[in-house]
Amino acid sequence: MRIWWLILGLFLLAACTAKPGVNLASKACMVHKGLTTRAEVRYYLGPPQRVERLMDGREVWIYYDLKRDVLAKIPGLGEKLGREEVEVLRITFSGDKVVDCLYYVTKPGS
């Protein structure tokens, strides 16, 4: 019986120690095509995790955040029981203005 209380305590501790990540979905709402500038995007979101330069001269800033539920954090069992997903925000610039903003959620490694 004590082992169950220990496991329950570990689950609760893991839940309490989780730190909130960047909420890319809400921040994507602050980016407006044709209006928002590079400086504003950098102010809202900080520097991008990745930058791609396209052949036509446009530039894509990519932000991502890995979300893991409590079960995914358990060593040994997390891979089988937990759930992971990656939030991605792709912002395309032409010159200094945003021309496209795409938010989506995917599985890690896809």
BALUM-962207 format. One record per residue: residue number from 0; x, y, z of N, C-alpha, C, O, CB in turn. Coordinates in Angstrom, 2 decimals, always signed. Glycine has a CB too. Layout:
BEGIN
  resi      n.x      n.y      n.z     ca.x     ca.y     ca.z      c.x      c.y      c.z      o.x      o.y      o.z     cb.x     cb.y     cb.z
   NUM        X        Y        Z        X        Y        Z        X        Y        Z        X        Y        Z        X        Y        Z
...
end
This chain:
BEGIN
  resi      n.x      n.y      n.z     ca.x     ca.y     ca.z      c.x      c.y      c.z      o.x      o.y      o.z     cb.x     cb.y     cb.z
     0    +0.82    -1.19    +0.00    +0.00    +0.00    +0.00    +0.87    +1.26    +0.00    +0.51    +2.27    -0.61    -0.93    +0.00    +1.20
     1    +1.99    +1.20    +0.68    +2.87    +2.37    +0.74    +3.43    +2.72    -0.64    +3.61    +3.89    -0.97    +4.03    +2.13    +1.71
     2    +3.69    +1.69    -1.44    +4.25    +1.95    -2.77    +3.28    +2.77    -3.61    +3.71    +3.61    -4.40    +4.57    +0.62    -3.47
     3    +1.97    +2.54    -3.46    +0.98    +3.31    -4.21    +0.95    +4.77    -3.77    +0.79    +5.67    -4.59    -0.42    +2.69    -4.05
     4    +1.11    +4.98    -2.48    +1.18    +6.36    -2.00    +2.43    +7.06    -2.51    +2.40    +8.25    -2.83    +1.14    +6.39    -0.46
     5    +3.52    +6.31    -2.59    +4.77    +6.86    -3.11    +4.60    +7.22    -4.59    +5.02    +8.29    -5.02    +5.93    +5.87    -2.93
     6    +4.00    +6.32    -5.36    +3.78    +6.59    -6.79    +2.86    +7.79    -6.97    +3.12    +8.66    -7.80    +3.18    +5.35    -7.49
     7    +1.78    +7.85    -6.19    +0.87    +8.98    -6.27    +1.60   +10.28    -5.93    +1.41   +11.30    -6.59    -0.33    +8.78    -5.33
     8    +2.42   +10.24    -4.90    +3.19   +11.42    -4.52    +4.14   +11.87    -5.61    +4.29   +13.07    -5.85    +3.97   +11.14    -3.27
     9    +4.77   +10.92    -6.29    +5.68   +11.26    -7.39    +4.92   +11.89    -8.55    +5.40   +12.85    -9.16    +6.43   +10.02    -7.88
    10    +3.74   +11.36    -8.87    +2.92   +11.95    -9.93    +2.54   +13.39    -9.59    +2.64   +14.28   -10.43    +1.65   +11.12   -10.16
    11    +2.11   +13.61    -8.37    +1.72   +14.95    -7.95    +2.91   +15.90    -7.96    +2.78   +17.06    -8.35    +1.09   +14.92    -6.57
    12    +4.04   +15.42    -7.52    +5.24   +16.24    -7.53    +5.63   +16.61    -8.96    +5.99   +17.75    -9.23    +6.39   +15.52    -6.84
    13    +5.56   +15.65    -9.86    +5.89   +15.91   -11.27    +4.94   +16.94   -11.86    +5.35   +17.81   -12.62    +5.84   +14.61   -12.09
    14    +3.67   +16.84   -11.50    +2.68   +17.80   -12.02    +2.94   +19.20   -11.49    +2.77   +20.18   -12.21    +1.26   +17.36   -11.64
    15    +3.37   +19.31   -10.25    +3.60   +20.62    -9.65    +4.89   +21.26   -10.13    +5.01   +22.49   -10.13    +3.64   +20.49    -8.14
    16    +5.85   +20.48   -10.55    +7.13   +21.04   -10.96    +7.18   +21.37   -12.44    +8.17   +21.93   -12.91    +8.23   +20.08   -10.62
    17    +6.14   +21.04   -13.18    +6.15   +21.35   -14.61    +6.12   +22.86   -14.79    +5.30   +23.56   -14.19    +4.95   +20.69   -15.33
    18    +7.01   +23.36   -15.62    +7.02   +24.80   -15.87    +6.25   +25.08   -17.16    +6.36   +24.32   -18.13    +8.48   +25.35   -15.96
    19    +5.49   +26.15   -17.18    +4.74   +26.46   -18.39    +5.68   +26.90   -19.49    +6.65   +27.63   -19.23    +3.68   +27.54   -18.12
    20    +5.41   +26.48   -20.70    +6.22   +26.87   -21.84    +5.59   +28.05   -22.56    +4.60   +28.62   -22.11    +6.41   +25.70   -22.81
    21    +6.17   +28.39   -23.66    +5.65   +29.46   -24.50    +4.32   +29.00   -25.07    +4.20   +27.87   -25.54    +6.66   +29.83   -25.63
    22    +3.33   +29.86   -25.05    +2.06   +29.53   -25.67    +2.06   +30.13   -27.07    +1.66   +31.28   -27.26    +0.85   +30.06   -24.82
    23    +2.52   +29.34   -28.04    +2.67   +29.85   -29.40    +1.33   +30.17   -30.06    +1.26   +31.09   -30.88    +3.41   +28.85   -30.24
    24    +0.28   +29.45   -29.71    -1.02   +29.70   -30.32    -1.50   +31.12   -30.01    -1.97   +31.83   -30.90    -2.06   +28.67   -29.84
    25    -1.38   +31.53   -28.76    -1.85   +32.88   -28.40    -0.92   +33.95   -28.97    -1.37   +35.02   -29.35    -1.95   +33.02   -26.88
    26    +0.37   +33.65   -29.02    +1.29   +34.64   -29.58    +1.13   +34.77   -31.09    +1.38   +35.84   -31.65    +2.73   +34.26   -29.25
    27    +0.72   +33.69   -31.75    +0.48   +33.76   -33.20    -0.63   +34.75   -33.52    -0.64   +35.36   -34.59    +0.12   +32.36   -33.75
    28    -1.56   +34.92   -32.60    -2.68   +35.86   -32.80    -2.22   +37.31   -32.84    -2.94   +38.17   -33.34    -3.71   +35.69   -31.70
    29    -1.03   +37.59   -32.32    -0.52   +38.96   -32.32    +0.18   +39.32   -33.63    +0.53   +40.47   -33.85    +0.44   +39.16   -31.16
    30    +0.38   +38.32   -34.50    +1.09   +38.53   -35.76    +0.05   +38.69   -36.88    -0.79   +37.81   -37.07    +2.06   +37.34   -36.07
    31    +0.12   +39.81   -37.60    -0.86   +40.11   -38.65    -0.16   +40.28   -40.00    +0.77   +41.08   -40.13    -1.66   +41.38   -38.30
    32    -0.62   +39.53   -40.98    -0.05   +39.61   -42.33    -0.15   +41.03   -42.87    -1.19   +41.68   -42.78    -0.77   +38.63   -43.29
    33    +0.97   +41.51   -43.43    +1.00   +42.83   -44.03    +1.13   +43.99   -43.06    +1.36   +45.12   -43.48    -0.23   +43.02   -44.81
    34    +1.00   +43.73   -41.77    +1.08   +44.81   -40.78    +2.24   +44.66   -39.81    +2.94   +45.63   -39.51    -0.21   +44.87   -40.01
    35    +2.45   +43.45   -39.31    +3.46   +43.23   -38.28    +4.86   +43.25   -38.90    +5.08   +42.68   -39.97    +3.22   +41.90   -37.55
    36    +5.80   +43.90   -38.21    +7.18   +43.99   -38.70    +8.08   +42.96   -38.00    +7.69   +42.34   -37.01    +7.73   +45.41   -38.48
    37    +9.28   +42.80   -38.54   +10.28   +41.92   -37.92   +10.55   +42.32   -36.47   +10.61   +41.47   -35.58   +11.59   +41.94   -38.72
    38   +10.71   +43.61   -36.26   +11.03   +44.10   -34.91    +9.90   +43.75   -33.94   +10.16   +43.38   -32.79   +11.26   +45.64   -34.93
    39    +8.66   +43.86   -34.39    +7.53   +43.52   -33.52    +7.49   +42.03   -33.21    +7.22   +41.63   -32.08    +6.22   +43.96   -34.17
    40    +7.76   +41.20   -34.22    +7.78   +39.75   -34.00    +8.88   +39.40   -33.01    +8.66   +38.60   -32.09    +8.00   +38.99   -35.34
    41   +10.04   +39.98   -33.18   +11.14   +39.71   -32.24   +10.78   +40.17   -30.82   +11.13   +39.52   -29.84   +12.43   +40.43   -32.72
    42   +10.07   +41.29   -30.72    +9.64   +41.78   -29.42    +8.63   +40.82   -28.78    +8.75   +40.50   -27.60    +9.02   +43.19   -29.56
    43    +7.63   +40.36   -29.56    +6.59   +39.46   -29.04    +7.13   +38.08   -28.70    +6.79   +37.51   -27.66    +5.47   +39.33   -30.05
    44    +7.98   +37.53   -29.59    +8.37   +36.12   -29.49    +9.84   +35.88   -29.17   +10.23   +34.76   -28.85    +8.05   +35.45   -30.76
    45   +10.66   +36.91   -29.25   +12.10   +36.72   -29.05   +12.74   +36.22   -30.34   +12.08   +36.14   -31.37   +12.37   +35.75   -27.89
    46   +14.01   +35.87   -30.27   +14.68   +35.39   -31.48   +14.13   +34.02   -31.89   +13.78   +33.22   -31.03   +16.21   +35.31   -31.26
    47   +14.06   +33.74   -33.18   +13.54   +32.44   -33.64   +14.52   +31.31   -33.34   +15.73   +31.53   -33.23   +13.25   +32.49   -35.14
    48   +13.98   +30.09   -33.21   +14.85   +28.93   -33.03   +15.55   +28.54   -34.33   +16.65   +27.98   -34.31   +14.04   +27.74   -32.50
    49   +14.91   +28.85   -35.45   +15.51   +28.53   -36.75   +15.10   +29.58   -37.77   +13.99   +30.12   -37.71   +15.07   +27.10   -37.22
    50   +15.98   +29.87   -38.71   +15.71   +30.82   -39.79   +16.00   +30.13   -41.11   +17.05   +29.50   -41.28   +16.57   +32.13   -39.64
    51   +15.06   +30.24   -42.06   +15.25   +29.69   -43.41   +15.16   +30.84   -44.40   +14.29   +31.71   -44.28   +14.19   +28.58   -43.74
    52   +16.05   +30.84   -45.38   +16.00   +31.82   -46.45   +15.52   +31.12   -47.71   +16.11   +30.12   -48.14   +17.40   +32.50   -46.67
    53   +14.46   +31.64   -48.31   +13.88   +31.03   -49.50   +14.53   +31.58   -50.76   +15.15   +32.65   -50.73   +12.37   +31.25   -49.54
    54   +14.40   +30.85   -51.85   +15.03   +31.23   -53.12   +14.54   +32.60   -53.63   +15.29   +33.32   -54.29   +14.76   +30.16   -54.17
    55   +13.29   +32.94   -53.32   +12.72   +34.21   -53.82   +13.06   +35.40   -52.92   +12.55   +36.50   -53.14   +11.22   +34.08   -53.94
    56   +13.92   +35.20   -51.92   +14.35   +36.30   -51.06   +13.58   +36.43   -49.76   +13.98   +37.19   -48.88   +14.24   +37.56   -51.80
    57   +12.48   +35.71   -49.64   +11.74   +35.77   -48.38   +12.49   +35.02   -47.29   +13.34   +34.17   -47.57   +10.31   +35.18   -48.56
    58   +12.16   +35.34   -46.05   +12.81   +34.71   -44.91   +11.74   +34.14   -43.99   +10.71   +34.77   -43.76   +13.70   +35.72   -44.14
    59   +11.98   +32.93   -43.47   +11.02   +32.26   -42.60   +11.64   +32.10   -41.22   +12.74   +31.55   -41.08   +10.60   +30.87   -43.18
    60   +10.94   +32.60   -40.21   +11.36   +32.41   -38.82   +10.51   +31.30   -38.25    +9.29   +31.29   -38.41   +11.21   +33.73   -37.98
    61   +11.15   +30.35   -37.58   +10.44   +29.20   -37.04   +10.63   +29.15   -35.52   +11.75   +29.19   -35.01   +10.93   +27.89   -37.69
    62    +9.50   +29.05   -34.84    +9.47   +28.89   -33.38    +8.80   +27.55   -33.09    +7.85   +27.18   -33.77    +8.71   +30.08   -32.67
    63    +9.29   +26.83   -32.10    +8.65   +25.57   -31.73    +8.77   +25.35   -30.24    +9.65   +25.88   -29.57    +9.26   +24.40   -32.50
    64    +7.84   +24.54   -29.73    +7.82   +24.23   -28.30    +7.33   +22.79   -28.13    +6.24   +22.45   -28.59    +6.92   +25.23   -27.51
    65    +8.13   +21.95   -27.48    +7.77   +20.56   -27.21    +6.88   +20.50   -25.98    +7.26   +20.99   -24.91    +9.03   +19.68   -27.01
    66    +5.71   +19.92   -26.12    +4.77   +19.75   -25.01    +4.75   +18.27   -24.63    +4.55   +17.41   -25.49    +3.33   +20.26   -25.38
    67    +4.94   +17.98   -23.34    +4.91   +16.60   -22.84    +3.96   +16.54   -21.67    +4.02   +17.39   -20.77    +6.34   +16.11   -22.43
    68    +3.08   +15.54   -21.66    +2.21   +15.39   -20.51    +2.99   +14.73   -19.37    +4.13   +14.31   -19.56    +0.94   +14.56   -20.87
    69    +2.37   +14.63   -18.20    +3.04   +14.11   -17.01    +3.53   +12.67   -17.23    +4.63   +12.32   -16.81    +2.09   +14.16   -15.79
    70    +2.72   +11.86   -17.89    +3.12   +10.46   -18.11    +4.37   +10.35   -18.98    +5.17    +9.43   -18.79    +1.97    +9.69   -18.76
    71    +4.55   +11.26   -19.92    +5.72   +11.22   -20.80    +7.01   +11.49   -20.04    +8.09   +11.19   -20.55    +5.56   +12.24   -21.92
    72    +6.92   +12.04   -18.85    +8.11   +12.38   -18.07    +8.58   +11.26   -17.16    +9.61   +11.39   -16.50    +7.84   +13.60   -17.24
    73    +7.84   +10.15   -17.12    +8.21    +9.03   -16.25    +9.29    +8.20   -16.95    +9.04    +7.67   -18.03    +6.97    +8.16   -15.90
    74   +10.46    +8.06   -16.35   +11.53    +7.27   -16.97   +11.10    +5.82   -17.19   +10.55    +5.18   -16.29   +12.81    +7.32   -16.11
    75   +11.35    +5.32   -18.39   +11.03    +3.94   -18.70    +9.61    +3.71   -19.18    +9.39    +2.89   -20.08   +11.27    +3.10   -17.51
    76    +8.66    +4.41   -18.62    +7.25    +4.24   -19.01    +6.75    +5.36   -19.91    +5.78    +5.18   -20.65    +6.38    +4.15   -17.78
    77    +7.41    +6.51   -19.86    +6.94    +7.68   -20.59    +6.81    +7.49   -22.08    +5.89    +8.02   -22.70    +7.85    +8.80   -20.35
    78    +7.74    +6.71   -22.65    +7.68    +6.49   -24.10    +6.43    +5.72   -24.51    +5.93    +5.92   -25.62    +8.92    +5.75   -24.57
    79    +5.94    +4.86   -23.65    +4.78    +4.03   -23.98    +3.46    +4.66   -23.54    +2.45    +4.52   -24.23    +4.92    +2.68   -23.34
    80    +3.47    +5.34   -22.41    +2.22    +5.86   -21.85    +1.99    +7.34   -22.11    +0.85    +7.80   -22.14    +2.19    +5.61   -20.39
    81    +3.06    +8.07   -22.29    +2.93    +9.53   -22.39    +2.60   +10.00   -23.78    +2.57    +9.24   -24.75    +4.20   +10.17   -21.95
    82    +2.34   +11.30   -23.85    +2.02   +11.93   -25.12    +2.91   +13.15   -25.31    +3.06   +13.97   -24.40    +0.52   +12.32   -25.18
    83    +3.48   +13.26   -26.48    +4.30   +14.41   -26.83    +3.77   +15.02   -28.12    +3.31   +14.32   -29.02    +5.80   +14.01   -26.98
    84    +3.85   +16.34   -28.19    +3.51   +17.04   -29.41    +4.36   +18.30   -29.50    +4.82   +18.83   -28.49    +1.99   +17.37   -29.46
    85    +4.55   +18.76   -30.71    +5.36   +19.95   -30.93    +4.47   +21.03   -31.54    +3.85   +20.83   -32.58    +6.57   +19.64   -31.85
    86    +4.43   +22.18   -30.87    +3.76   +23.36   -31.44    +4.77   +24.06   -32.34    +5.92   +24.25   -31.95    +3.22   +24.32   -30.31
    87    +4.35   +24.44   -33.53    +5.24   +25.10   -34.48    +4.58   +26.38   -34.97    +3.39   +26.39   -35.30    +5.58   +24.17   -35.67
    88    +5.35   +27.45   -35.02    +4.89   +28.72   -35.57    +5.89   +29.14   -36.63    +7.06   +29.38   -36.34    +4.74   +29.82   -34.46
    89    +5.41   +29.23   -37.89    +6.25   +29.63   -39.04    +5.79   +31.00   -39.51    +4.64   +31.18   -39.91    +6.18   +28.58   -40.22
    90    +6.70   +31.96   -39.45    +6.38   +33.32   -39.86    +7.27   +33.67   -41.05    +8.49   +33.62   -40.95    +6.57   +34.34   -38.68
    91    +6.63   +34.04   -42.16    +7.36   +34.38   -43.38    +7.37   +35.88   -43.59    +6.33   +36.54   -43.49    +6.75   +33.67   -44.61
    92    +8.57   +36.41   -43.87    +8.74   +37.85   -44.11    +9.12   +38.08   -45.56    +9.86   +37.30   -46.16    +9.81   +38.45   -43.17
    93    +8.61   +39.17   -46.11    +9.09   +39.71   -47.37    +9.47   +41.14   -47.06    +8.62   +41.96   -46.72    +7.99   +39.61   -48.54
    94   +10.75   +41.44   -47.17   +11.22   +42.73   -46.69   +11.10   +42.75   -45.18   +11.58   +41.85   -44.49   +10.42   +43.90   -47.33
    95   +10.46   +43.78   -44.66   +10.32   +43.92   -43.20    +8.95   +43.48   -42.68    +8.73   +43.46   -41.47   +10.56   +45.36   -42.80
    96    +8.03   +43.12   -43.58    +6.66   +42.80   -43.17    +6.36   +41.31   -43.23    +6.93   +40.57   -44.03    +5.68   +43.55   -44.06
    97    +5.45   +40.88   -42.36    +4.98   +39.50   -42.35    +4.06   +39.29   -43.54    +3.13   +40.07   -43.76    +4.24   +39.16   -41.01
    98    +4.31   +38.23   -44.33    +3.43   +37.89   -45.45    +2.67   +36.59   -45.20    +1.70   +36.31   -45.90    +4.23   +37.79   -46.74
    99    +3.12   +35.80   -44.22    +2.41   +34.56   -43.90    +2.74   +34.17   -42.45    +3.85   +34.38   -41.97    +2.80   +33.42   -44.89
   100    +1.75   +33.59   -41.79    +1.92   +33.13   -40.42    +1.14   +31.83   -40.29    -0.08   +31.81   -40.49    +1.44   +34.20   -39.37
   101    +1.83   +30.75   -39.97    +1.21   +29.43   -39.90    +1.54   +28.78   -38.57    +2.71   +28.63   -38.20    +1.67   +28.54   -41.07
   102    +0.48   +28.39   -37.84    +0.62   +27.68   -36.57    +0.06   +26.28   -36.75    -1.02   +26.11   -37.31    -0.10   +28.43   -35.41
   103    +0.79   +25.27   -36.27    +0.28   +23.90   -36.32    +0.93   +23.07   -35.22    +1.94   +23.46   -34.64    +0.54   +23.26   -37.71
   104    +0.31   +21.91   -34.95    +0.81   +20.99   -33.93    +1.11   +19.67   -34.64    +0.31   +19.20   -35.45    -0.23   +20.80   -32.76
   105    +2.26   +19.08   -34.32    +2.68   +17.82   -34.95    +3.33   +16.92   -33.92    +3.54   +17.33   -32.78    +3.65   +18.09   -36.11
   106    +3.64   +15.71   -34.31    +4.35   +14.76   -33.46    +5.86   +14.99   -33.59    +6.32   +15.38   -34.67    +3.99   +13.29   -33.83
   107    +6.63   +14.77   -32.53    +8.09   +14.93   -32.63    +8.66   +14.01   -33.70    +8.26   +12.85   -33.82    +8.76   +14.63   -31.27
   108    +9.59   +14.53   -34.47   +10.27   +13.74   -35.49    +9.51   +13.61   -36.79    +9.97   +12.92   -37.70   +10.54   +12.39   -34.96
   109    +8.35   +14.26   -36.91    +7.63   +14.15   -38.18    +7.74   +15.41   -39.00    +7.19   +15.49   -40.10    +6.16   +13.83   -37.94
end
